[in-house]
Amino acid sequence: MSAGAGYLSGLTVLDLGQLHPGPYTAMLLAQLGATVIKVEKPQGDTARQLGAETFAKYNRGKQSISLDFKREEDQRILLQLVERCDVLVEGFRPGVLAKLGLDYARLARANSRLVMCSISGFGQTGPYAQRPGHDVNYMALAGYWAVPSQVHDVMGRPRLRLSDYCAAMHAALAILAAVQDARASGVGQHLDVSIHDTLTAWMAPALHAMNGPGGADIEQLPHVMPDNDVFETADGRHIALGILEESFWQNLCEALGDVCPELRDKRYQTRAGRLDDKRALHERLRALFATRSLADWEAVFQGRDIPWAPVLRHDEVFNDPHVRHRAVTALTDTGRVVDFPVKFSKPLPALAQGVPKLDEHRQDILARLRLPAHPTPP
């Protein structure tokens, strides 16, 4: 990588997505150096209607042009853009672009090397293909809540749009593989990314295990552990324990054994023994942690080789010394910026972090269309 250039500096992406999965996919590519042109409907990405911060999360550093695909002139502009780009990301319901005469076959005639990535709830085919949905629906159907994770398991929504992020990460990875193939073969392809499919792929191993001899009984599920959980403290805060390896259990017993001698019981000296008595052991730990404040427990665990952590509040995370050191996020005049969270030994260049206004870059983009198209060499 040359100085000042991103790893994907030769890649141009058209982002026709809205809300979360498509725009986040394109943003990941932008963070690695790709040029992303955000093609918005006349009213703008729906995310703009949900607030400036919502739109900014996934669209910093992009260029914006507004096109109405029902207008012949705007379709012509899109096809000219396709001639000059490598990737098109879209998130319409299956069949919408085809009805407008802009299906993959038509776009590929404009650029045979185009990689088109269609991200939809349930994919381009299948009985649910036309079914509407959002994050919570895909999680329900992929079995997210069918796999318990705690002895006292509760059904609650995740704190982030898990299935959307899952789909976007798979989409970005698939795009890079398809672009490499297109540059080698001279022929692009159409990627069919189903949000439901990607989350199902994540959930499948756990669901398969639950369908085994032990069934869905929490008592029989080895991944539901009494000592690998979140516990409430006396002051209403919480502490997270990640006990898995036997050495960590021994270290935990050294820290807590004097105040809770029951933890030294022979039954608990192996993972199998702790699982056999998981409910009773879990209750002991719950009762123990409820006797002191979070600060008290932090003092007990500080410096010990135990995987523990305080459950931080929203106003504590960004001040955590490790978060500050790693500098994944930064507060700017336009809000909090989140960088690509992988450290490269050849650092990524600083990218533009401005949030585009609707149609802000129209003139610059149209000026580029007057130049000859230069397909990416194989």
Salt bridges, closest charged atoms under 4 A:
ASP15 OD2 - LYS38 NZ 3.44
ASP15 OD2 - LYS62 NZ 2.77
GLU40 OE2 - ARG48 NH2 2.77
ASP45 OD2 - LYS38 NZ 2.97
GLU73 OE2 - ARG76 NH2 2.36
ASP74 OD1 - ARG71 NH1 2.91
GLU83 OE1 - ARG84 NH1 3.36
ASP86 OD1 - ARG183 NH2 3.99
GLU219 OE2 - ARG279 NE 2.49
ASP227 OD1 - ARG271 NH1 2.92
ASP227 OD2 - ARG274 NE 3.07
ASP229 OD2 - HIS282 NE2 2.89
GLU246 OE1 - ARG274 NH1 3.21
ASP258 OD1 - ARG264 NH2 3.04
ASP265 OD1 - ARG267 NE 3.22
ASP277 OD2 - ARG267 NH1 3.30
GLU283 OE2 - HIS152 NE2 2.53
GLU283 OE2 - ARG286 NH1 3.39
ASP315 OD1 - ARG313 NE 3.18
GLU316 OE1 - ARG237 NH2 2.83
GLU316 OE2 - ARG313 NH2 3.24
ASP359 OD2 - ARG362 NE 2.90
